[in-house]
Amino acid sequence: MSKNLHTALENTRASLIAGNLSDLPSLVIQTEELIQRLPVQKNDMTTLRELRKQARRNLHLLDAARRGFRDARERRVQIEEVAQGLKTYNRSGSFRPRTQPGRLEHKS
């Protein structure tokens, strides 16, 4: 049973590294089912430590993917704001809209 769980964790890791995020829901369900059926008293501590190590490694990969999505979302918002036009402010700090949105003057 622990060998199947080891395989499920390895498959999850491979999907995360490859960016195949659409595979994750089925892998999570499979992993949860295998954990529920894991007979703890029949497994030695070495096997349990290895499984925990794999799960933690996958958690780090999931966290990295989450941070990547957050950063990409923030960058998309920045790009959309530029596309809507340059926002400028006057000396008193009040917003002053540009009359020609989306056009920037480039100086050498």
C-alpha positions, 0 to 999 in steps of 0.5 A: 500500500505504501508503494502505491502512495509513494507512486502517487506522490511521485506522480504529483511531483512530476505533474507539478514540475511539468506544469500539468496542473490539470492532473492535480485534482485526480492525483489529490483524490487518489493520494487521499484515498491511499492515505485513508487505507494506509495501515499505520501499524504495519508500516515501519517508521522509515517508510512513514518518514519517507512518505512525509518527506515526499509530501513536504517536497510536494508542498513546497512545489505547490507553494511555488506554483501558488506564488507564481500564479500570484505574481503573474496575476499582479503583472497582468494587472500592471499591464492592464493598467498601462493599457488603460492609459498613463496616470499622472499627478499634479504638484499637489498630488491630485490625479490628472488623466492623460488625454491620449491613453495608451500612448507614451513618449519615448525619449533617448 
